[in-house]
């Protein structure tokens, strides 16, 4: 066993001893597999170019197609006769070889091409013209652009393509490129007089300064500038574009951008100066890596880390100096990239070997924890195994009032108040141990805290625990939640109470009502629900404003509190509606008497500041179990009873009966059937004749709606019209009646019978829009003569927005339409309306005409009405004439027109025509 342990120890020591070298091997393998060393090699080579600097030989001159030349000659491309003239100028100046970096692959005008051929022939074959590969748009084989055959026969061929590396830079220059079956040399190679056969690309020497290459302007040469031509004698010439707008630009090392002709010139200079750079063999780099590895293996345990660092840095600097000197003296580039990567890897290994990361991370974590703890807004408290406080942050001081010096070392229980119920204080030990067993590692506990001044308040604590170097430790994040508690209580109160009156709201009423019903069910007793509504409360808001209305509602709530004396649930349901829910056993009097007492309690005025208000309360009563088995049922039925009370017994009460709901359901059913009837066209228009009483001749007809039910037959208007007039169908049906009546009157008018058609106006037609405009549009659409249309209005219509209605009826009368006051004598202010409103006549209600013969009071009222109407210039129509005696009496009183069963019942248009218009129709047909 001891031997095995010694072997394990030796193995572990061996791994640790060789760990730096293993790290270096891994680093080199990663770099070689990813190709990163290539980027480092290029960067080091480029850096050496920047350290060195040499001038061009001056034997290569660039004739630049530059911006001044373009300004002098014009937009590029130029006519080739200019290139011919340039060649002759260069020949005359004594230039050696001339290379054009210009595209000559397409013909231009024949005269210019011929001039250029002649110039090429004259200079005797010392001109180099370019060929180049051009990629196709869809990625197919590259297209080769060659000079025209007439040009190539008189010149030397050369390729001008260069390779752009992955980083976007040009570094290498080819000796030639295979175009088709032949190898074509590169332009710089031809210009320098080198052989291109089977030679790999070389690195251009970018230590040659591009600015030192002589450059003259194309325009200066062309116009024969003496100074310029003097610079060209015995020089090799490259003609090409340097102007930015021509775009022939390349990126080269050390963040420089040069033109294509200058790049060709640098390549030619590299050849002429024997600076065609090449990489050294990889064997030297491998030997260098071996040397540094052996050196490190020897020195790793013998020398201190500082000495090893110095050795590594010195080796790297020395090797780089050697590489720089070699590159400056000979056309060789030493690749030191892997050597430097090995040095960086060894430096990293030294750092990892020497730094105690566990201790460092511990110090970093402790420092970070301390910064976080001190910046927390919440209180942070940590304790040792004995629950004595060791960490106390400013947040804890703000909550409890202790400064660190007062609390550090004291037990955590100092912060806890004794529970009011005598229970135990929260145990940090138990909470922290429990936190280790739950996901997230924290337990939330609420307890009563105690400040330094003795004040107690609710605290929320998040306890946690951990095993530290000094034993088990505890921590707690503490938060003062007194504000949150108060807000929660306020939110709960607002969720359960009406904000204006402080009474329970609908939700709490529902809960309380449910509890009362459950208790009553167990005791076999009852529950009473009163739903109260203020009559005409809207008038207070409209006249005095909502603030006054709010004061009234508060006063109503106080009056109700005093009446129920805490024995019932009081609630405000909405707006001006309140509710009282009470166990029947608590009432102490009959339900009807209780409801009536509540209603009568408001006979005394309500005091609201300096003003007193008299309000009247209507009460709807629903009693469990007869009035509903559940809270929702009682509330619904109580509202139905309140609606009945407001309609029939304002200021009093109505107890819910099943007949009330049945009546509502019947109404809803009838509304649904009426909507279907309107869609199906089940309504019809009947006409009742109106005659001149003195001779019985026809003067008009009143249009009356009838409903032909598919099952019940004709339904009485008294059954469905009250529902129609108070439903959403009212306007639709009223408009149908008006349109149908006008079209029928127009049909009679066209047949030669001017029958005045009277129709009853619905309140919805006044409320929905501009009635006068609608009547005018209908008259225009039908073509009816306006005087043949008569609109009958009742007092309830005139009561609605009197000023607007008055203006509207004046406009209707201006159209020529008659306006008649219907049911005269049954309202409260009929005489004043006769004076205010533009009326053409009035109809005496049938209730007065029925008793005309037997009742002297009715006769007096009718006689007075007829006399008043004659004085005001109004026609009078008496309704409900059932016999001749009544008609004769009305004639004697001065009444001109009448209608009733004595003259004819309401009938369909066809029957009306046969009975009253037959003679006139026959006369028109004969004519």
Buried (B, 14 or more C-beta within 10 A) or exposed (E): EEEEEEEEEEEEEEEEEEBBBEBBBEBBEEBEEEEEBBBBBBEBBBBBBEEBEBEBBEBBBBBBBBBEBBEEBEEEBBBBBBBBBBBBBBBEBEBBBBBBBBBBBEEBEEEBBBBBBBBBEEBEEBBBBBBBBEEEEEEEEEEBBBBBEBBBEBBBBBBBBBEEEEEEBBBBBBBBBEBEEEBBBBBBBBBBEBEBEEBEBBBBBBBBEBEEBBBBBBBBBBEEBEEBBEBBEEBBBBBBBBBEEBEBBBBBBEEEEBBBBBBBBBBBBBBBBEBBBEEBEEEEBEEBBEEBBEBBEEBBEEBEEEEBBEBBEEBBEEBBEEBBEBBEEEBBBBBBBBBBBBBBBBBBBBEEBEEEEEEEEEEEEEEEBEEEBEEBEBBBBBBBEEBBBBBBBBBBBEBBBBEBEBBEEBBBBBBBBEEEEEEEBBBBBEBBBBBBEEEEBBBEBEBBBBBBEEEBBBBBBBBBBEEEEEEBBBBBBBBBBEEEBEEEEEEEEEEBBBEEBBBBBBEBBBBBBBBBBEEBEEEEBBBBBBBBBBBEBEEBBEEBEEEBBBBBBBBBBBBBBEBBEEEBBBBBBEEBBBBBBBBBEBBEEEBEEBBBEBBEBBEEEBEBEEEEBEBBBBBBBBBBBEBBEBBEBBBBBBBBBBBBBBEEEBBBBBBBBEEBBEEEEEBEEBBEBBBEBBEEEBBBBBBBBBBBBEEEEBBBBBBBBBBEEEEEEEBEBEEBBEBBBEBEBBBBBBBBBBBBBBBBBBBBBEBEBBBBBBBBBBBBBBBBEEBBEBBBEBBEEBEBBBEBBBBBBBBEBBBEEEEEBBEBBEBBBEEEBBBBBBBBBEBEEBEEBBEEBEBBBBBBBBEBBBBBEEEEEBBEBBBEBBEBBBEEEBBBBBBBBBEEEBBEBBBEBEBBBBBBEBBBEBBEBEBBBEEBBEEBBEEEEEE
